[in-house]
Amino acid sequence: NDSQQSPALIKPVLDIGLKGRFLDIAKFLEGMERQKGFKRIADGKVSYADKDYPVLTGKFLIEFRAWKGDYSH
């Protein structure tokens, strides 16, 4: 391995904002967990405002694993 060369595997991070009912947000996150390359939910916060309840607002930091470049050939 050449220490100057960057690894072929990268870890992109998505900062996702969601708005919806608690079970809908949970269903979406469970779907993300089933995606190929999913690594983990690094951070998450769910909040609500009395005027919007039962609609919640969520902010999540989701990490994935992906190959750098195009390796489809």
Long-range contacts (C-beta under 8 A, 24 or more apart in sequence): 6-68, 7-68, 8-67, 8-68, 8-69, 8-71, 9-65, 9-66, 9-67, 9-68, 10-65, 10-66, 10-67, 10-68, 11-39, 11-63, 11-64, 11-65, 11-66, 12-63, 12-64, 12-66, 13-42, 13-61, 13-62, 13-63, 13-64, 14-61, 14-62, 14-64, 15-59, 15-60, 15-61, 16-58, 16-59, 16-60, 16-61, 16-62, 17-57, 17-58, 17-59, 18-57, 18-58, 18-59, 18-60, 19-55, 19-56, 19-57, 19-58, 20-55, 20-56, 21-54, 21-55, 21-56, 22-46, 22-54, 22-56, 25-56, 25-58, 29-60, 32-62, 35-64, 37-64, 37-65, 37-66, 38-62, 38-64, 38-65, 39-63, 39-64, 39-65
